[in-house]
Amino acid sequence: MTQHQLTNRSASFLNSALGLYNRVAVKASHQVIKRYSTSFSMATLMLSPQIRRDIRNLYSVVRIADEIVDGTALAAGYTPAELGTLLDDYEAAVLAAPAQHFHTDLVLQAYGDTARRCDFQDEHVVAFFASMRRDLTASEHDPGSFEAYVYGSAEVIGLLCLSVFNQGQPVSAARQQRMREGARALGAAFQKINFLRDLAEDQQELGRTYFPGTTTGALTEPQKQQLITDIRGDLATAERTYPALPVQARIGVIAAALLFEGLTDRIEQTPAAKLLEERISIPVTTKLMILGRATMKGLSMSIYRKKQQA
């Protein structure tokens, strides 16, 4: 086919082709979150359709970066020395994605559209990849490096989600600051819960000990309880900001928070030594019940706000 024949196609035909490609890209991203995280996938069902798609698109990029540093790339034949370059290349592709309207990578195609419309900040993306890079070199953390790691790996993801929630909506500076505090706290809580849940795998398979003051192969009950108390503090901070969230996102956020709160409850009831041996999870039936609770909580919050405004 000649260049003239390509450029002579009608705008409607070309737009239709791009529209189909974009829809396929979104479906590809949906499969990533569906296969890798039952909890987050279920929570996104409680979001409005556009927000749901955008959150799934964001999750897919985050997931792929995780797979680069967590062993999948090694299984595919990359050497440890090559992982840094692979991660650098992916970071560059993610940062460039919003400026390009066509990608041969379907996940980047979907993500680029989301990042462009929702005005993702490069500083948040860079902070995320900085934390991923630490996973290639750091096996233990002190309080300072732990705080920096959690900020980049989780808190900025909360801030990027906030960019999705607020896309196209006027938000006062005070309300924005309140939501930012909640987003960071919830992101931190999720990450710390994941660290406790994945303790066995992180230490035995990946050689990582995230929590400062703990050692590989050991976790005492007092240490576990201190971590649980810290997590519950983050969850409480986030909960106080839920009323400030846009109604289209509120129930989905509450659902995710309640799912992880339920996981925290199970971890608290599990002996510390057992966390070093197995991964704790929540049955699907329990997750469905939690989604129902989230719906009721979100609806009652909306009704209360309407009464206050009446």
C-alpha positions as CSV (number, residue, x, y, z in Angstrom):
1,M,0.0,0.0,0.0
2,T,1.4,3.4,-1.0
3,Q,1.8,6.4,1.3
4,H,-0.9,8.2,-0.7
5,Q,-3.3,5.4,-0.2
6,L,-2.7,5.5,3.5
7,T,-3.1,9.2,3.9
8,N,-6.1,9.3,1.6
9,R,-8.3,7.2,4.0
10,S,-11.2,9.1,5.5
11,A,-11.0,10.6,9.0
12,S,-14.0,8.5,10.1
13,F,-12.3,5.3,9.1
14,L,-9.0,6.2,10.9
15,N,-10.9,7.3,14.0
16,S,-12.8,4.1,14.0
17,A,-9.6,2.1,13.8
18,L,-8.0,4.0,16.7
19,G,-11.2,3.7,18.8
20,L,-11.1,0.0,18.4
21,Y,-7.4,-0.2,19.3
22,N,-8.0,1.9,22.4
23,R,-10.9,-0.3,23.5
24,V,-8.7,-3.4,23.1
25,A,-6.0,-1.7,25.1
26,V,-8.4,-1.0,27.9
27,K,-9.5,-4.7,27.9
28,A,-5.9,-5.8,28.1
29,S,-5.3,-3.7,31.2
30,H,-8.4,-5.1,32.7
31,Q,-7.0,-8.6,32.3
32,V,-3.8,-7.5,34.2
33,I,-5.6,-6.4,37.3
34,K,-8.1,-9.2,37.1
35,R,-5.4,-11.9,37.1
36,Y,-3.0,-10.3,39.6
37,S,-5.3,-8.8,42.3
38,T,-8.7,-10.1,43.1
39,S,-9.2,-7.5,45.9
40,F,-8.3,-4.4,43.8
41,S,-10.2,-5.9,40.8
42,M,-13.3,-6.3,42.9
43,A,-13.0,-2.8,44.4
44,T,-12.8,-1.2,41.0
45,L,-16.2,-2.6,40.2
46,M,-17.6,0.0,42.7
47,L,-16.1,2.9,40.8
48,S,-17.8,4.8,38.0
49,P,-17.1,3.3,34.6
50,Q,-14.5,5.9,33.4
51,I,-12.7,6.0,36.8
52,R,-12.7,2.2,36.8
53,R,-11.0,2.1,33.4
54,D,-8.4,4.6,34.4
55,I,-7.5,3.0,37.7
56,R,-7.1,-0.4,35.9
57,N,-4.9,1.3,33.3
58,L,-2.7,2.7,36.1
59,Y,-2.6,-0.6,37.9
60,S,-1.3,-2.4,34.8
61,V,1.8,-0.2,34.5
62,V,2.5,-0.5,38.2
63,R,2.1,-4.3,38.0
64,I,4.6,-4.6,35.1
65,A,7.2,-2.6,36.9
66,D,6.7,-5.0,39.9
67,E,7.2,-8.0,37.6
68,I,10.5,-6.6,36.4
69,V,12.0,-6.5,39.9
70,D,10.1,-9.4,41.5
71,G,11.5,-12.3,39.5
72,T,9.4,-12.6,36.4
73,A,12.0,-11.0,34.2
74,L,14.7,-13.3,35.7
75,A,12.5,-16.3,34.8
76,A,12.3,-15.0,31.3
77,G,16.1,-15.1,31.0
78,Y,17.3,-11.7,32.0
79,T,20.3,-11.5,34.3
80,P,20.3,-9.5,37.5
81,A,22.7,-7.0,35.9
82,E,20.2,-6.4,33.1
83,L,17.2,-5.7,35.3
84,G,18.3,-2.1,36.0
85,T,18.5,-1.3,32.3
86,L,15.1,-3.0,31.7
87,L,13.5,-0.9,34.5
88,D,15.1,2.3,33.2
89,D,13.8,1.6,29.7
90,Y,10.3,0.9,31.0
91,E,10.4,4.1,33.1
92,A,11.3,6.1,30.0
93,A,8.5,4.5,28.1
94,V,5.9,5.2,30.8
95,L,7.1,8.9,31.1
96,A,6.8,9.3,27.3
97,A,3.5,7.5,27.0
98,P,1.2,10.6,27.6
99,A,2.7,12.4,24.7
100,Q,2.1,9.6,22.2
101,H,-1.3,8.6,20.9
102,F,-0.2,5.2,19.5
103,H,1.9,2.5,21.2
104,T,2.7,-1.0,20.0
105,D,2.3,-1.9,23.7
106,L,-1.4,-2.2,24.6
107,V,-0.8,-1.5,28.3
108,L,1.1,1.7,27.5
109,Q,-1.6,2.7,25.0
110,A,-4.3,2.5,27.7
111,Y,-2.1,4.1,30.3
112,G,-1.0,7.0,28.0
113,D,-4.6,8.0,27.4
114,T,-5.3,8.0,31.2
115,A,-2.2,9.8,32.1
116,R,-2.8,12.5,29.4
117,R,-6.4,13.2,30.5
118,C,-5.8,13.0,34.2
119,D,-2.6,15.1,34.1
120,F,-0.4,12.6,35.9
121,Q,2.7,14.4,37.3
122,D,6.1,13.1,36.2
123,E,7.5,13.6,39.7
124,H,5.1,10.9,41.0
125,V,6.0,8.4,38.3
126,V,9.8,9.1,38.9
127,A,9.3,8.5,42.7
128,F,7.5,5.2,42.0
129,F,10.3,3.9,39.8
130,A,12.9,5.1,42.3
131,S,11.3,2.8,44.8
132,M,11.2,-0.1,42.3
133,R,14.9,0.5,41.7
134,R,15.6,0.1,45.4
135,D,14.2,-3.4,45.2
136,L,17.1,-4.3,42.9
137,T,19.8,-3.2,45.4
138,A,18.4,-3.0,48.9
139,S,17.7,-6.1,51.0
140,E,17.0,-4.2,54.3
141,H,15.7,-0.8,55.3
142,D,16.4,1.8,58.0
143,P,13.6,4.2,59.0
144,G,14.6,6.8,56.4
145,S,14.9,4.4,53.5
146,F,11.7,2.7,54.5
147,E,9.8,5.9,54.5
148,A,11.1,6.9,51.1
149,Y,10.3,3.4,49.7
150,V,6.7,3.5,51.0
151,Y,6.3,7.0,49.6
152,G,7.4,6.0,46.1
153,S,5.9,2.6,45.9
154,A,2.5,3.3,47.4
155,E,1.8,6.9,48.5
156,V,2.4,8.4,45.1
157,I,0.1,5.7,43.6
158,G,-2.6,7.1,45.9
159,L,-1.9,10.6,44.6
160,L,-2.1,9.3,41.0
161,C,-5.4,7.7,41.8
162,L,-6.5,11.1,43.2
163,S,-5.7,12.6,39.8
164,V,-8.1,10.1,38.2
165,F,-10.8,10.8,40.8
166,N,-10.6,14.6,40.4
167,Q,-10.2,14.7,36.6
168,G,-12.3,17.5,35.2
169,Q,-13.7,18.5,38.6
170,P,-13.1,21.9,40.3
171,V,-11.6,21.2,43.8
172,S,-10.7,23.8,46.4
173,A,-7.2,23.9,47.7
174,A,-8.3,22.9,51.2
175,R,-10.3,19.9,50.0
176,Q,-7.4,18.9,47.7
177,Q,-5.0,18.9,50.6
178,R,-7.4,16.8,52.7
179,M,-7.7,14.2,49.9
180,R,-4.0,14.1,49.4
181,E,-3.4,13.3,53.0
182,G,-5.9,10.5,52.8
183,A,-4.6,9.2,49.6
184,R,-1.0,9.0,51.0
185,A,-2.2,7.4,54.2
186,L,-4.3,4.8,52.5
187,G,-1.4,4.0,50.0
188,A,1.0,3.6,53.0
189,A,-1.5,1.3,54.8
190,F,-2.0,-0.9,51.7
191,Q,1.8,-1.3,51.3
192,K,2.5,-2.1,54.9
193,I,-0.3,-4.7,54.9
194,N,1.2,-6.2,51.8
195,F,4.6,-6.4,53.5
196,L,3.1,-8.4,56.4
197,R,1.0,-10.6,54.1
198,D,4.0,-11.4,51.8
199,L,6.5,-11.7,54.6
200,A,7.4,-15.3,53.8
201,E,7.8,-14.7,50.0
202,D,9.7,-11.5,50.4
203,Q,12.2,-12.9,52.8
204,Q,12.6,-16.5,51.5
205,E,12.3,-16.0,47.7
206,L,13.3,-12.3,47.1
207,G,15.7,-11.8,50.0
208,R,14.0,-8.6,51.2
209,T,13.3,-7.5,54.8
210,Y,11.2,-4.3,54.5
211,F,10.4,-3.4,58.1
212,P,13.2,-1.5,60.0
213,G,14.2,-3.3,63.2
214,T,13.1,-6.7,62.0
215,T,15.5,-9.5,60.8
216,T,15.2,-12.1,58.2
217,G,13.4,-15.2,59.5
218,A,12.2,-13.6,62.6
219,L,9.1,-11.6,63.7
220,T,7.9,-11.3,67.3
221,E,4.4,-10.8,68.4
222,P,5.2,-7.3,69.9
223,Q,6.8,-6.3,66.5
224,K,3.7,-7.6,64.6
225,Q,1.4,-5.7,66.9
226,Q,3.4,-2.5,66.6
227,L,3.1,-2.8,62.8
228,I,-0.6,-3.5,63.0
229,T,-1.1,-0.4,65.2
230,D,0.8,1.7,62.7
231,I,-1.4,0.3,59.8
232,R,-4.6,1.0,61.7
233,G,-3.4,4.6,62.3
234,D,-3.0,5.0,58.5
235,L,-6.4,3.5,57.8
236,A,-8.0,5.8,60.4
237,T,-6.3,8.9,58.8
238,A,-7.6,7.8,55.4
239,E,-11.1,7.1,56.6
240,R,-11.5,10.7,57.9
241,T,-11.0,12.0,54.4
242,Y,-13.6,9.7,52.6
243,P,-16.4,12.3,52.7
244,A,-14.1,14.7,50.7
245,L,-13.8,12.2,47.8
246,P,-15.9,12.6,44.7
247,V,-19.0,10.4,44.9
248,Q,-18.0,8.5,41.7
249,A,-15.0,7.2,43.5
250,R,-16.0,7.1,47.2
251,I,-17.5,3.6,47.4
252,G,-14.7,2.0,45.4
253,V,-12.1,3.5,47.8
254,I,-14.1,2.4,50.8
255,A,-14.3,-1.1,49.4
256,A,-10.6,-1.3,48.9
257,A,-9.9,0.0,52.4
258,L,-12.4,-2.4,54.0
259,L,-10.9,-5.3,52.1
260,F,-7.4,-4.5,53.4
261,E,-8.8,-3.8,56.8
262,G,-10.2,-7.3,56.8
263,L,-6.8,-8.7,55.8
264,T,-5.3,-6.7,58.6
265,D,-7.7,-8.4,61.0
266,R,-6.8,-11.8,59.8
267,I,-3.1,-11.0,60.1
268,E,-3.5,-9.8,63.6
269,Q,-5.2,-13.0,64.5
270,T,-2.4,-15.1,63.0
271,P,0.7,-16.0,65.1
272,A,3.7,-14.0,64.0
273,A,5.7,-17.1,63.3
274,K,3.0,-18.4,60.9
275,L,3.4,-15.2,58.8
276,L,6.9,-16.4,58.1
277,E,5.5,-19.6,56.6
278,E,2.4,-18.8,54.6
279,R,0.5,-16.0,52.8
280,I,-2.7,-14.9,54.6
281,S,-5.7,-14.2,52.4
282,I,-9.5,-13.5,52.5
283,P,-12.0,-15.9,51.0
284,V,-13.9,-14.6,48.0
285,T,-17.2,-15.0,49.8
286,T,-16.0,-12.8,52.6
287,K,-14.8,-10.2,50.0
288,L,-18.2,-10.1,48.5
289,M,-19.7,-9.4,51.9
290,I,-17.2,-6.6,52.4
291,L,-18.2,-5.0,49.1
292,G,-21.8,-5.0,50.4
293,R,-20.6,-3.2,53.6
294,A,-18.7,-0.7,51.5
295,T,-21.8,0.1,49.4
296,M,-23.9,0.7,52.5
297,K,-21.2,2.8,54.1
298,G,-20.7,4.9,51.0
299,L,-24.4,5.5,50.5
300,S,-25.0,6.4,54.1
301,M,-22.1,8.9,53.9
302,S,-23.7,10.5,50.8
303,I,-27.1,10.7,52.4
304,Y,-25.6,12.4,55.5
305,R,-23.7,14.9,53.3
306,K,-26.9,15.8,51.5
307,K,-28.8,16.3,54.7
308,Q,-26.0,18.6,55.9
309,Q,-26.2,20.6,52.7
310,A,-30.1,20.9,52.7
